[in-house]
Amino acid sequence: MKRMRSNSVGVEQGNVELFSDFATGGDMWTGSGARERRKWIAFSESFRSTPVVHVTLSLWDMDSDANVRADIVAEKVDTTGFELVFRTWGDTRVARVRMSWMAIGELPNEDDFELLL
């Protein structure tokens, strides 16, 4: 469990189309080449400490003639943003993916101070 030190808790969320490879014949749709997509998501303002980030698929358009495989994660999370990651493997063919995310964490407070020694 993550405990917050103050009442200054921030929640930010978004919805991002990560890719659409069907129309362009991209790697995810053809099933060859790069099987991973990454996108840096910047928060509208910095958190005081590293927030908790939750990611989920809000749209996935997959080929029904192949196995459906997906791994979705938030990586490189820091106070300013994170990397949204979608991976697949094998014969999975993905036409397009949209992902939703939510970050919850402590915000800076005007009463914060730093003791200088």
VOMIDO-751567 format. One record per residue: residue in three letters; x, y, z of N, C-alpha, C in turn. Coordinates in pm, 1 decimal, always signed. Example, Ala and Ser with C-alpha at 12.3 -4.5 7.8 and 13.67 -1.06 7.14 Angstrom:
<sites>
<site code="ALA" n_xx="+1319.0" n_yy="-569.0" n_zz="+780.0" ca_xx="+1230.0" ca_yy="-450.0" ca_zz="+780.0" c_xx="+1320.0" c_yy="-330.0" c_zz="+780.0"/>
<site code="SER" n_xx="+1285.0" n_yy="-225.0" n_zz="+708.0" ca_xx="+1367.0" ca_yy="-106.0" ca_zz="+714.0" c_xx="+1290.0" c_yy="+3.0" c_zz="+787.0"/>
</sites>
This chain:
<sites>
<site code="MET" n_xx="+83.5" n_yy="-117.5" n_zz="+0.0" ca_xx="+0.0" ca_yy="+0.0" ca_zz="+0.0" c_xx="+88.0" c_yy="+124.0" c_zz="+0.0"/>
<site code="LYS" n_xx="+46.7" n_yy="+222.6" n_zz="-72.6" ca_xx="+119.2" ca_yy="+349.4" ca_zz="-75.5" c_xx="+44.5" c_yy="+448.1" c_zz="+13.0"/>
<site code="ARG" n_xx="+113.6" n_yy="+503.1" n_zz="+113.4" ca_xx="+53.9" ca_yy="+603.0" ca_zz="+202.1" c_xx="+96.9" c_yy="+742.2" c_zz="+158.2"/>
<site code="MET" n_xx="+3.8" n_yy="+835.4" n_zz="+162.1" ca_xx="+32.5" ca_yy="+973.6" ca_zz="+127.2" c_xx="+60.4" c_yy="+1050.6" c_zz="+256.1"/>
<site code="ARG" n_xx="+155.9" n_yy="+1143.2" n_zz="+251.8" ca_xx="+194.1" ca_yy="+1219.3" ca_zz="+370.3" c_xx="+101.7" c_yy="+1337.2" c_zz="+397.4"/>
<site code="SER" n_xx="+18.1" n_yy="+1373.2" n_zz="+304.3" ca_xx="-67.7" ca_yy="+1490.2" ca_zz="+323.4" c_xx="-202.4" c_yy="+1466.7" c_zz="+257.4"/>
<site code="ASN" n_xx="-284.2" n_yy="+1568.8" n_zz="+262.2" ca_xx="-413.9" ca_yy="+1561.2" ca_zz="+196.4" c_xx="-407.6" c_yy="+1603.2" c_zz="+50.0"/>
<site code="SER" n_xx="-290.0" n_yy="+1630.4" n_zz="+0.7" ca_xx="-273.8" ca_yy="+1676.3" ca_zz="-137.3" c_xx="-253.9" c_yy="+1557.9" c_zz="-230.5"/>
<site code="VAL" n_xx="-363.6" n_yy="+1489.8" n_zz="-260.0" ca_xx="-358.7" ca_yy="+1374.0" ca_zz="-348.8" c_xx="-409.2" c_yy="+1416.2" c_zz="-486.0"/>
<site code="GLY" n_xx="-334.2" n_yy="+1381.6" n_zz="-589.5" ca_xx="-373.0" ca_yy="+1414.4" ca_zz="-725.7" c_xx="-407.7" c_yy="+1290.0" c_zz="-804.0"/>
<site code="VAL" n_xx="-506.1" n_yy="+1302.9" n_zz="-890.3" ca_xx="-546.1" ca_yy="+1194.9" ca_zz="-980.7" c_xx="-549.6" c_yy="+1253.2" c_zz="-1121.1"/>
<site code="GLU" n_xx="-479.9" n_yy="+1188.8" n_zz="-1213.0" ca_xx="-483.6" ca_yy="+1230.4" ca_zz="-1352.6" c_xx="-510.0" c_yy="+1107.3" c_zz="-1436.3"/>
<site code="GLN" n_xx="-584.2" n_yy="+1124.7" n_zz="-1544.6" ca_xx="-616.3" ca_yy="+1010.0" ca_zz="-1629.0" c_xx="-616.7" c_yy="+1051.3" c_zz="-1775.1"/>
<site code="GLY" n_xx="-607.7" n_yy="+951.3" n_zz="-1861.9" ca_xx="-608.4" ca_yy="+979.8" ca_zz="-2004.6" c_xx="-644.0" c_yy="+855.9" c_zz="-2084.5"/>
<site code="ASN" n_xx="-663.2" n_yy="+877.9" n_zz="-2213.5" ca_xx="-698.1" ca_yy="+772.6" ca_zz="-2307.8" c_xx="-618.9" c_yy="+800.2" c_zz="-2435.2"/>
<site code="VAL" n_xx="-536.8" n_yy="+705.7" n_zz="-2479.8" ca_xx="-442.0" ca_yy="+729.8" ca_zz="-2588.3" c_xx="-451.9" c_yy="+619.2" c_zz="-2692.9"/>
<site code="GLU" n_xx="-467.4" n_yy="+659.6" n_zz="-2819.3" ca_xx="-455.7" ca_yy="+560.7" ca_zz="-2926.2" c_xx="-307.1" c_yy="+534.9" c_zz="-2944.6"/>
<site code="LEU" n_xx="-265.4" n_yy="+414.3" n_zz="-2915.0" ca_xx="-123.2" ca_yy="+381.1" ca_zz="-2919.2" c_xx="-75.9" c_yy="+356.3" c_zz="-3062.4"/>
<site code="PHE" n_xx="-157.6" n_yy="+287.5" n_zz="-3140.5" ca_xx="-125.4" ca_yy="+266.0" ca_zz="-3281.1" c_xx="-249.1" c_yy="+218.5" c_zz="-3355.5"/>
<site code="SER" n_xx="-243.7" n_yy="+232.3" n_zz="-3488.6" ca_xx="-346.6" ca_yy="+182.5" ca_zz="-3578.5" c_xx="-274.7" c_yy="+131.3" c_zz="-3702.4"/>
<site code="ASP" n_xx="-241.2" n_yy="+2.4" n_zz="-3703.1" ca_xx="-158.3" ca_yy="-54.5" ca_zz="-3808.9" c_xx="-236.8" c_yy="-118.7" c_zz="-3922.7"/>
<site code="PHE" n_xx="-366.5" n_yy="-136.4" n_zz="-3908.0" ca_xx="-446.3" ca_yy="-204.8" ca_zz="-4010.4" c_xx="-442.6" c_yy="-129.7" c_zz="-4143.4"/>
<site code="ALA" n_xx="-473.1" n_yy="-2.6" n_zz="-4141.0" ca_xx="-482.7" ca_yy="+76.8" ca_zz="-4263.8" c_xx="-348.1" c_yy="+93.3" c_zz="-4335.0"/>
<site code="THR" n_xx="-240.6" n_yy="+94.0" n_zz="-4258.0" ca_xx="-108.4" ca_yy="+119.1" ca_zz="-4317.5" c_xx="-26.8" c_yy="-8.0" c_zz="-4339.2"/>
<site code="GLY" n_xx="-80.0" n_yy="-123.2" n_zz="-4296.3" ca_xx="-3.8" ca_yy="-247.9" ca_zz="-4310.6" c_xx="+116.9" c_yy="-252.6" c_zz="-4220.0"/>
<site code="GLY" n_xx="+105.2" n_yy="-191.0" n_zz="-4102.5" ca_xx="+215.6" ca_yy="-185.8" ca_zz="-4007.5" c_xx="+250.8" c_yy="-320.2" c_zz="-3946.0"/>
<site code="ASP" n_xx="+361.4" n_yy="-321.1" n_zz="-3872.5" ca_xx="+417.7" ca_yy="-443.4" ca_zz="-3814.8" c_xx="+320.5" c_yy="-520.0" c_zz="-3725.8"/>
<site code="MET" n_xx="+245.2" n_yy="-449.7" n_zz="-3645.9" ca_xx="+152.6" ca_yy="-519.2" ca_zz="-3554.9" c_xx="+45.4" c_yy="-595.3" c_zz="-3632.3"/>
<site code="TRP" n_xx="+3.2" n_yy="-541.2" n_zz="-3746.0" ca_xx="-101.0" ca_yy="-606.6" ca_zz="-3824.3" c_xx="-44.6" c_yy="-719.3" c_zz="-3911.3"/>
<site code="THR" n_xx="+72.9" n_yy="-700.2" n_zz="-3968.3" ca_xx="+130.1" ca_yy="-804.2" ca_zz="-4054.2" c_xx="+187.5" c_yy="-919.5" c_zz="-3972.9"/>
<site code="GLY" n_xx="+217.5" n_yy="-893.5" n_zz="-3845.5" ca_xx="+269.8" ca_yy="-999.5" ca_zz="-3759.4" c_xx="+419.3" c_yy="-1019.3" c_zz="-3772.4"/>
<site code="SER" n_xx="+488.0" n_yy="-927.6" n_zz="-3838.6" ca_xx="+633.5" ca_yy="-937.5" ca_zz="-3848.5" c_xx="+692.8" c_yy="-801.3" c_zz="-3814.5"/>
<site code="GLY" n_xx="+814.3" n_yy="-803.4" n_zz="-3765.3" ca_xx="+877.7" ca_yy="-677.6" ca_zz="-3727.0" c_xx="+855.4" c_yy="-648.0" c_zz="-3579.8"/>
<site code="ALA" n_xx="+855.3" n_yy="-519.0" n_zz="-3546.0" ca_xx="+843.4" ca_yy="-476.6" ca_zz="-3405.9" c_xx="+711.5" c_yy="-525.1" c_zz="-3346.4"/>
<site code="ARG" n_xx="+719.6" n_yy="-589.2" n_zz="-3230.9" ca_xx="+600.7" ca_yy="-643.9" ca_zz="-3164.2" c_xx="+576.6" c_yy="-571.2" c_zz="-3032.7"/>
<site code="GLU" n_xx="+627.6" n_yy="-449.8" n_zz="-3024.7" ca_xx="+613.7" ca_yy="-368.0" ca_zz="-2904.6" c_xx="+596.4" c_yy="-222.3" c_zz="-2945.9"/>
<site code="ARG" n_xx="+509.0" n_yy="-152.2" n_zz="-2875.2" ca_xx="+493.1" ca_yy="-8.0" ca_zz="-2895.6" c_xx="+504.7" c_yy="+60.6" c_zz="-2760.8"/>
<site code="ARG" n_xx="+569.4" n_yy="+175.8" n_zz="-2758.2" ca_xx="+588.9" ca_yy="+255.2" ca_zz="-2636.9" c_xx="+550.3" c_yy="+399.4" c_zz="-2666.5"/>
<site code="LYS" n_xx="+493.5" n_yy="+465.0" n_zz="-2565.5" ca_xx="+460.4" ca_yy="+606.6" ca_zz="-2579.1" c_xx="+481.0" c_yy="+673.4" c_zz="-2444.0"/>
<site code="TRP" n_xx="+557.4" n_yy="+783.4" n_zz="-2445.0" ca_xx="+579.3" ca_yy="+860.3" ca_zz="-2323.0" c_xx="+454.1" c_yy="+943.2" c_zz="-2295.9"/>
<site code="ILE" n_xx="+404.5" n_yy="+933.9" n_zz="-2173.9" ca_xx="+289.9" ca_yy="+1011.6" ca_zz="-2128.4" c_xx="+340.7" c_yy="+1110.3" c_zz="-2023.5"/>
<site code="ALA" n_xx="+324.4" n_yy="+1238.7" n_zz="-2050.7" ca_xx="+367.1" ca_yy="+1342.9" ca_zz="-1956.4" c_xx="+246.5" c_yy="+1389.0" c_zz="-1875.1"/>
<site code="PHE" n_xx="+263.0" n_yy="+1397.7" n_zz="-1743.4" ca_xx="+156.9" ca_yy="+1448.8" ca_zz="-1658.5" c_xx="+142.9" c_yy="+1599.5" c_zz="-1680.0"/>
<site code="SER" n_xx="+23.9" n_yy="+1653.2" n_zz="-1654.9" ca_xx="+1.1" ca_yy="+1796.3" ca_zz="-1673.5" c_xx="+78.5" c_yy="+1879.5" c_zz="-1571.3"/>
<site code="GLU" n_xx="+106.9" n_yy="+1820.9" n_zz="-1455.8" ca_xx="+196.5" ca_yy="+1881.8" ca_zz="-1356.8" c_xx="+266.2" c_yy="+1769.2" c_zz="-1281.8"/>
<site code="SER" n_xx="+378.6" n_yy="+1799.6" n_zz="-1222.8" ca_xx="+457.9" ca_yy="+1697.3" ca_zz="-1154.0" c_xx="+394.4" c_yy="+1657.3" c_zz="-1021.7"/>
<site code="PHE" n_xx="+408.3" n_yy="+1529.8" n_zz="-990.0" ca_xx="+371.8" ca_yy="+1479.5" ca_zz="-858.1" c_xx="+488.0" c_yy="+1506.5" c_zz="-762.9"/>
<site code="ARG" n_xx="+462.6" n_yy="+1505.6" n_zz="-633.2" ca_xx="+567.8" ca_yy="+1527.5" ca_zz="-532.2" c_xx="+658.7" c_yy="+1405.3" c_zz="-523.4"/>
<site code="SER" n_xx="+597.6" n_yy="+1287.6" n_zz="-534.9" ca_xx="+671.9" ca_yy="+1161.6" ca_zz="-535.3" c_xx="+612.9" c_yy="+1074.1" c_zz="-646.2"/>
<site code="THR" n_xx="+678.4" n_yy="+965.8" n_zz="-676.2" ca_xx="+634.9" ca_yy="+878.8" ca_zz="-785.2" c_xx="+493.4" c_yy="+827.3" c_zz="-759.9"/>
<site code="PRO" n_xx="+401.0" n_yy="+852.3" n_zz="-853.1" ca_xx="+262.8" ca_yy="+808.0" ca_zz="-834.1" c_xx="+245.0" c_yy="+660.2" c_zz="-869.6"/>
<site code="VAL" n_xx="+130.7" n_yy="+607.5" n_zz="-833.4" ca_xx="+89.6" ca_yy="+474.5" ca_zz="-876.8" c_xx="+18.2" c_yy="+493.1" c_zz="-1010.5"/>
<site code="VAL" n_xx="+53.7" n_yy="+413.2" n_zz="-1110.9" ca_xx="-8.1" ca_yy="+424.9" ca_zz="-1242.9" c_xx="-75.1" c_yy="+292.8" c_zz="-1278.0"/>
<site code="HIS" n_xx="-201.3" n_yy="+302.8" n_zz="-1318.0" ca_xx="-280.2" ca_yy="+187.0" ca_zz="-1361.2" c_xx="-308.0" c_yy="+202.2" c_zz="-1510.2"/>
<site code="VAL" n_xx="-286.3" n_yy="+95.8" n_zz="-1588.2" ca_xx="-315.4" ca_yy="+99.8" ca_zz="-1731.9" c_xx="-412.1" c_yy="-13.1" c_zz="-1768.1"/>
<site code="THR" n_xx="-491.8" n_yy="+12.7" n_zz="-1870.1" ca_xx="-587.0" ca_yy="-87.5" ca_zz="-1917.9" c_xx="-614.0" c_yy="-64.6" c_zz="-2066.8"/>
<site code="LEU" n_xx="-661.1" n_yy="-166.4" n_zz="-2133.9" ca_xx="-701.2" ca_yy="-152.6" ca_zz="-2273.8" c_xx="-840.7" c_yy="-91.8" c_zz="-2278.6"/>
<site code="SER" n_xx="-859.3" n_yy="+11.6" n_zz="-2357.4" ca_xx="-993.8" ca_yy="+65.4" ca_zz="-2377.6" c_xx="-1046.1" c_yy="+27.6" c_zz="-2515.8"/>
<site code="LEU" n_xx="-956.3" n_yy="-13.8" n_zz="-2605.6" ca_xx="-995.2" ca_yy="-67.7" ca_zz="-2736.3" c_xx="-883.5" c_yy="-157.3" c_zz="-2785.6"/>
<site code="TRP" n_xx="-919.6" n_yy="-275.4" n_zz="-2829.6" ca_xx="-823.8" ca_yy="-356.5" ca_zz="-2902.8" c_xx="-896.7" c_yy="-423.5" c_zz="-3016.1"/>
<site code="ASP" n_xx="-839.2" n_yy="-411.8" n_zz="-3133.5" ca_xx="-895.3" ca_yy="-464.5" ca_zz="-3256.9" c_xx="-797.4" c_yy="-570.2" c_zz="-3305.7"/>
<site code="MET" n_xx="-835.9" n_yy="-696.8" n_zz="-3287.2" ca_xx="-745.6" ca_yy="-808.4" ca_zz="-3312.6" c_xx="-798.6" c_yy="-896.8" c_zz="-3425.5"/>
<site code="ASP" n_xx="-707.9" n_yy="-963.9" n_zz="-3493.7" ca_xx="-744.5" ca_yy="-1062.6" ca_zz="-3594.7" c_xx="-800.4" c_yy="-1185.8" c_zz="-3524.1"/>
<site code="SER" n_xx="-917.8" n_yy="-1230.4" n_zz="-3564.6" ca_xx="-982.6" ca_yy="-1344.5" ca_zz="-3498.1" c_xx="-928.1" c_yy="-1479.4" c_zz="-3544.7"/>
<site code="ASP" n_xx="-842.2" n_yy="-1480.5" n_zz="-3647.7" ca_xx="-786.0" ca_yy="-1606.3" ca_zz="-3697.3" c_xx="-654.5" c_yy="-1644.2" c_zz="-3630.8"/>
<site code="ALA" n_xx="-610.2" n_yy="-1565.3" n_zz="-3534.2" ca_xx="-483.7" ca_yy="-1592.3" ca_zz="-3465.4" c_xx="-506.1" c_yy="-1585.6" c_zz="-3315.0"/>
<site code="ASN" n_xx="-409.8" n_yy="-1634.5" n_zz="-3239.7" ca_xx="-417.7" ca_yy="-1624.7" ca_zz="-3094.1" c_xx="-411.8" c_yy="-1478.2" c_zz="-3051.8"/>
<site code="VAL" n_xx="-487.4" n_yy="-1446.3" n_zz="-2948.2" ca_xx="-489.9" ca_yy="-1309.7" ca_zz="-2895.5" c_xx="-399.0" c_yy="-1305.5" c_zz="-2773.0"/>
<site code="ARG" n_xx="-289.1" n_yy="-1228.0" n_zz="-2785.0" ca_xx="-192.3" ca_yy="-1215.5" ca_zz="-2675.7" c_xx="-158.4" c_yy="-1068.3" c_zz="-2657.6"/>
<site code="ALA" n_xx="-151.8" n_yy="-1026.2" n_zz="-2533.0" ca_xx="-113.7" ca_yy="-887.3" ca_zz="-2507.3" c_xx="-56.4" c_yy="-875.0" c_zz="-2367.2"/>
<site code="ASP" n_xx="+42.2" n_yy="-788.9" n_zz="-2355.7" ca_xx="+100.6" ca_yy="-752.4" ca_zz="-2227.6" c_xx="+102.0" c_yy="-600.4" c_zz="-2224.7"/>
<site code="ILE" n_xx="+37.2" n_yy="-541.1" n_zz="-2125.5" ca_xx="+33.5" ca_yy="-395.6" ca_zz="-2114.5" c_xx="+85.9" c_yy="-355.2" c_zz="-1977.8"/>
<site code="VAL" n_xx="+173.8" n_yy="-254.9" n_zz="-1976.7" ca_xx="+234.8" ca_yy="-210.5" ca_zz="-1851.5" c_xx="+269.2" c_yy="-61.9" c_zz="-1859.0"/>
<site code="ALA" n_xx="+290.0" n_yy="-5.0" n_zz="-1741.3" ca_xx="+347.4" ca_yy="+129.2" ca_zz="-1729.0" c_xx="+491.5" c_yy="+108.9" c_zz="-1683.2"/>
<site code="GLU" n_xx="+586.3" n_yy="+162.9" n_zz="-1757.0" ca_xx="+727.6" ca_yy="+150.5" ca_zz="-1721.9" c_xx="+789.2" c_yy="+289.1" c_zz="-1707.8"/>
<site code="LYS" n_xx="+903.6" n_yy="+293.6" n_zz="-1642.2" ca_xx="+980.3" ca_yy="+417.6" ca_zz="-1622.6" c_xx="+894.1" c_yy="+528.0" c_zz="-1560.9"/>
<site code="VAL" n_xx="+812.0" n_yy="+491.6" n_zz="-1463.5" ca_xx="+724.8" ca_yy="+588.0" ca_zz="-1396.5" c_xx="+809.2" c_yy="+680.3" c_zz="-1309.6"/>
<site code="ASP" n_xx="+789.0" n_yy="+810.3" n_zz="-1323.4" ca_xx="+852.2" ca_yy="+906.6" ca_zz="-1233.7" c_xx="+753.2" c_yy="+1018.5" c_zz="-1204.5"/>
<site code="THR" n_xx="+797.4" n_yy="+1123.6" n_zz="-1143.3" ca_xx="+706.1" ca_yy="+1230.6" ca_zz="-1100.8" c_xx="+650.5" c_yy="+1311.9" c_zz="-1217.6"/>
<site code="THR" n_xx="+712.9" n_yy="+1301.9" n_zz="-1334.5" ca_xx="+670.3" ca_yy="+1381.8" ca_zz="-1449.8" c_xx="+591.9" c_yy="+1304.5" c_zz="-1554.7"/>
<site code="GLY" n_xx="+596.4" n_yy="+1171.0" n_zz="-1549.3" ca_xx="+526.0" ca_yy="+1091.2" ca_zz="-1649.0" c_xx="+568.9" c_yy="+946.5" c_zz="-1645.2"/>
<site code="PHE" n_xx="+534.5" n_yy="+872.9" n_zz="-1751.9" ca_xx="+566.4" ca_yy="+730.4" ca_zz="-1759.5" c_xx="+561.1" c_yy="+685.4" c_zz="-1905.3"/>
<site code="GLU" n_xx="+610.2" n_yy="+565.1" n_zz="-1928.3" ca_xx="+606.5" ca_yy="+506.0" ca_zz="-2060.6" c_xx="+495.4" c_yy="+402.0" c_zz="-2065.4"/>
<site code="LEU" n_xx="+401.7" n_yy="+420.3" n_zz="-2157.0" ca_xx="+291.8" ca_yy="+327.4" ca_zz="-2179.4" c_xx="+343.1" c_yy="+221.9" c_zz="-2276.5"/>
<site code="VAL" n_xx="+329.7" n_yy="+92.2" n_zz="-2241.3" ca_xx="+389.3" ca_yy="-13.6" ca_zz="-2322.2" c_xx="+284.7" c_yy="-120.1" c_zz="-2356.1"/>
<site code="PHE" n_xx="+279.0" n_yy="-156.6" n_zz="-2485.1" ca_xx="+197.1" ca_yy="-267.5" ca_zz="-2533.5" c_xx="+289.0" c_yy="-365.6" c_zz="-2604.5"/>
<site code="ARG" n_xx="+278.8" n_yy="-493.5" n_zz="-2568.5" ca_xx="+358.8" ca_yy="-597.4" ca_zz="-2633.8" c_xx="+268.1" c_yy="-711.8" c_zz="-2676.2"/>
<site code="THR" n_xx="+305.3" n_yy="-774.4" n_zz="-2786.3" ca_xx="+241.8" ca_yy="-899.1" ca_zz="-2826.6" c_xx="+349.4" c_yy="-989.4" c_zz="-2885.4"/>
<site code="TRP" n_xx="+315.1" n_yy="-1112.7" n_zz="-2916.1" ca_xx="+414.4" ca_yy="-1207.9" ca_zz="-2966.0" c_xx="+344.3" c_yy="-1317.7" c_zz="-3045.0"/>
<site code="GLY" n_xx="+425.1" n_yy="-1406.0" n_zz="-3102.6" ca_xx="+371.7" ca_yy="-1519.1" ca_zz="-3179.2" c_xx="+298.4" c_yy="-1472.3" c_zz="-3303.4"/>
<site code="ASP" n_xx="+187.1" n_yy="-1541.3" n_zz="-3333.8" ca_xx="+111.9" ca_yy="-1510.3" ca_zz="-3455.6" c_xx="+2.2" c_yy="-1405.5" c_zz="-3435.7"/>
<site code="THR" n_xx="-2.7" n_yy="-1343.0" n_zz="-3320.8" ca_xx="-104.6" ca_yy="-1241.9" ca_zz="-3292.5" c_xx="-93.1" c_yy="-1125.5" c_zz="-3391.0"/>
<site code="ARG" n_xx="-208.0" n_yy="-1085.1" n_zz="-3445.0" ca_xx="-214.1" ca_yy="-971.5" ca_zz="-3537.0" c_xx="-306.9" c_yy="-866.8" c_zz="-3476.8"/>
<site code="VAL" n_xx="-252.1" n_yy="-746.2" n_zz="-3457.3" ca_xx="-325.8" ca_yy="-639.6" ca_zz="-3390.7" c_xx="-347.7" c_yy="-525.3" c_zz="-3489.3"/>
<site code="ALA" n_xx="-473.9" n_yy="-491.6" n_zz="-3512.7" ca_xx="-505.7" ca_yy="-381.1" ca_zz="-3603.7" c_xx="-484.2" c_yy="-246.7" c_zz="-3536.0"/>
<site code="ARG" n_xx="-535.9" n_yy="-232.7" n_zz="-3413.0" ca_xx="-519.2" ca_yy="-106.1" ca_zz="-3340.3" c_xx="-543.4" c_yy="-126.7" c_zz="-3192.1"/>
<site code="VAL" n_xx="-485.7" n_yy="-36.5" n_zz="-3114.1" ca_xx="-496.2" ca_yy="-42.6" ca_zz="-2968.2" c_xx="-512.2" c_yy="+99.0" c_zz="-2913.9"/>
<site code="ARG" n_xx="-606.4" n_yy="+113.0" n_zz="-2821.8" ca_xx="-620.2" ca_yy="+237.0" ca_zz="-2744.4" c_xx="-610.9" c_yy="+196.5" c_zz="-2597.8"/>
<site code="MET" n_xx="-535.9" n_yy="+272.7" n_zz="-2520.2" ca_xx="-515.6" ca_yy="+240.6" ca_zz="-2380.2" c_xx="-556.9" c_yy="+357.0" c_zz="-2291.7"/>
<site code="SER" n_xx="-614.2" n_yy="+323.5" n_zz="-2177.7" ca_xx="-649.7" ca_yy="+421.6" ca_zz="-2076.3" c_xx="-552.9" c_yy="+407.9" c_zz="-1960.3"/>
<site code="TRP" n_xx="-533.1" n_yy="+517.7" n_zz="-1888.8" ca_xx="-441.1" ca_yy="+515.7" ca_zz="-1774.7" c_xx="-492.0" c_yy="+609.8" c_zz="-1665.7"/>
<site code="MET" n_xx="-447.1" n_yy="+580.7" n_zz="-1544.0" ca_xx="-478.4" ca_yy="+666.4" ca_zz="-1430.0" c_xx="-357.7" c_yy="+669.1" c_zz="-1338.2"/>
<site code="ALA" n_xx="-319.5" n_yy="+790.0" n_zz="-1297.2" ca_xx="-208.5" ca_yy="+808.1" ca_zz="-1202.9" c_xx="-264.1" c_yy="+869.9" c_zz="-1075.5"/>
<site code="ILE" n_xx="-224.8" n_yy="+813.2" n_zz="-961.8" ca_xx="-267.6" ca_yy="+863.5" ca_zz="-831.7" c_xx="-143.8" c_yy="+882.8" c_zz="-746.3"/>
<site code="GLY" n_xx="-128.8" n_yy="+1002.0" n_zz="-691.8" ca_xx="-11.3" ca_yy="+1027.5" ca_zz="-609.7" c_xx="-18.5" c_yy="+1158.1" c_zz="-534.7"/>
<site code="GLU" n_xx="+85.5" n_yy="+1180.3" n_zz="-458.4" ca_xx="+95.8" ca_yy="+1299.3" ca_zz="-374.0" c_xx="+140.3" c_yy="+1419.1" c_zz="-457.6"/>
<site code="LEU" n_xx="+72.6" n_yy="+1530.0" n_zz="-437.4" ca_xx="+107.0" ca_yy="+1654.2" ca_zz="-506.3" c_xx="+189.1" c_yy="+1744.8" c_zz="-415.4"/>
<site code="PRO" n_xx="+268.7" n_yy="+1833.5" n_zz="-474.6" ca_xx="+338.5" ca_yy="+1931.8" ca_zz="-391.9" c_xx="+237.0" c_yy="+2016.6" c_zz="-316.4"/>
<site code="ASN" n_xx="+276.7" n_yy="+2062.4" n_zz="-198.5" ca_xx="+189.1" ca_yy="+2142.5" ca_zz="-114.8" c_xx="+259.8" c_yy="+2273.5" c_zz="-83.0"/>
<site code="GLU" n_xx="+185.9" n_yy="+2382.0" n_zz="-77.6" ca_xx="+248.3" ca_yy="+2512.0" ca_zz="-49.1" c_xx="+314.7" c_yy="+2516.6" c_zz="+87.2"/>
<site code="ASP" n_xx="+277.1" n_yy="+2425.4" n_zz="+178.4" ca_xx="+337.6" ca_yy="+2421.5" ca_zz="+310.3" c_xx="+464.8" c_yy="+2336.2" c_zz="+316.1"/>
<site code="ASP" n_xx="+499.4" n_yy="+2271.5" n_zz="+204.3" ca_xx="+621.7" ca_yy="+2191.0" ca_zz="+199.7" c_xx="+743.8" c_yy="+2280.9" c_zz="+216.8"/>
<site code="PHE" n_xx="+843.1" n_yy="+2230.5" n_zz="+284.3" ca_xx="+968.8" ca_yy="+2304.1" ca_zz="+295.5" c_xx="+1082.1" c_yy="+2203.2" c_zz="+295.9"/>
<site code="GLU" n_xx="+1198.3" n_yy="+2250.8" n_zz="+264.0" ca_xx="+1316.6" ca_yy="+2165.2" ca_zz="+259.6" c_xx="+1417.4" c_yy="+2223.0" c_zz="+356.8"/>
<site code="LEU" n_xx="+1465.4" n_yy="+2140.2" n_zz="+448.8" ca_xx="+1562.1" ca_yy="+2182.7" ca_zz="+548.3" c_xx="+1700.6" c_yy="+2180.0" c_zz="+484.7"/>
<site code="LEU" n_xx="+1765.5" n_yy="+2293.4" n_zz="+479.1" ca_xx="+1899.1" ca_yy="+2302.5" ca_zz="+419.5" c_xx="+2001.0" c_yy="+2296.9" c_zz="+532.5"/>
<site code="LEU" n_xx="+2095.3" n_yy="+2208.7" n_zz="+520.1" ca_xx="+2198.7" ca_yy="+2193.0" ca_zz="+621.5" c_xx="+2330.3" c_yy="+2251.6" c_zz="+573.6"/>
</sites>
